[in-house]
């Protein structure tokens, strides 16, 4: 029974770690692009926000999976 809770915690933890790393790289790339081409900042910013929102859906999916695992207890 306890192993399911550990699995749910690991699922959330790894998802959060991956999301944090991915968003860090995405933000860095977006800021580098804006600093090189300030006139394209609107397009770069919009694309960056959409990409980060897609990354956040991974966190929501991991949360749903963790809830489903814990409900098996």
N, C-alpha and C positions, 0 to 999 in steps of 0.2 A: 504493500500500500504506500509506503513512504517513498519508494523509488519513482512512483508516478509524479509525486510532488517535486522531487528532485529534477525529473525530466522536464516538467513544466517550467521550473526556474531556469534550467539551462537553456530551454528554448527561448524564453524572453531575454535572458542575458546575452546570448549569442546574436539574437536579432538586433538588440540595442547596440551591441558593439559594432556589428556590420553597418547598421544605419549611421552611426556616428562617424565611422571612418569614411563611408561613402559620401556623406554630406560634407565632411571636411574637405575631401578632394574636390567635390563639385563646387563648393564655395570658393576654394582657392583658384580653381580654373576660371570661374566666373569673374572673380576680382582681377585676375591677371588679364583676362580678355577686355574688361572694362578699362583697365589702366592703359592698355595698348591702343584701344579704339574707343575713346569716350563717346564718340557720336553714335555708336551702336549699343550704348548702355541699356536702352529700353528693351531691345530684342534679347540681349544676353540675360538681363535680369528676369524677363518673363520666362525664358527657356529654363533658367536655373531654378526658378520657383516651381515650375511644373515638374522638373526632374526631382526636386526634393519632396514634393507631394507624393510622387510615385514611390519614392523610397519609404515614406512614412506608412504607406499602405502595407508594406512588409511587416512593420511593427504591429499594425492592427491585426494582420493575419496571424502573426505569432501569438498575440494576445488571445485571439479566438481559439487557436489550437491549445494553448495552455489552459484556458477555461474548460475546453472539452476534455482534456486529460484529467484535470482536477475533479470534474464531475463524475469521473469513473470511480473515484474513491467512495 
